[in-house]
Amino acid sequence: MSLLLALASVFFDVEYTSILFVIYMLFLFLYHYKATEKFNVVLLIYLITMLIAEVLFLYDFEKYINVLSFSQLVGQMCFFWLIRPILKVNFKNYSTHNLIELVVGFIGISYIVGYLLYLIFPLIPDLTLFLPSVIVFFIMVIICIGIPFFNKHPDNIMLWGIGGGLLGEMSCGFIYEYMSDHGAYLVMAHLFGAFIKIIFTMYLIRIKNIKATENEYN
């Protein structure tokens, strides 16, 4: 389904592929509902706002940038709300031998995001909501990369996948929009986006167990 969604976005106009985004969103939500037997309204809002942002990006990024950025911000706030059970960090459980890895990772992420934004910021037509959404995006990536260093529960490794996927989706999306119109970048952006949602949905299904057993791994 993820590959079909990515390929369809290249070969067909967005008017014909939007329905695939909706089906994909509903599939993930129903998968979470079946696994948890809970109707998670915040997850639904997250999926809908991300759907809006992705579809508007395909329609016309520059024309709908404020609506897109607002949808992104709402989705990001939902993301933080959904992972709030594991956001509490116990520094006593942090091993100082990981400090080098954490610093190197932070510098690497900062360089990738910073350089890409340096290239595209002059091309952005309106930074009113785009800039806040980028700042929150950066915080999301840092949290996803950093939490597994402090909370060593094995399932938290999925957060690295989410953080890497966020960077990959953003990079490929803006490269396609402003630097190269090669369809491969669009396919990769959608594959990263689909990967993020799959891993995030799976993580949310496990998050209650992660919180309950995290002390066994610290």
Secondary structure, DSSP 4 states (H G I P E B T S, - for coil): -HHHHHHHHHHS-HHHHHHHHHHHHHHHHHHHHHHH----HHHHHHHHHHHHHHHHHHHHTTTTHHHHHHHHHHHHHHHHHHTGGG----GGG--GGGHHHHHHHHHHHHHHHHHHHHHHGGG-S--TTHHHHHHHHHHHHHHHHHHHHH---GGGHHHHHHHHHHHHHHHHHHIIIII---HHHHHHHHHHHHHHHHHHHHHHHHHHHHHHHGGGG-
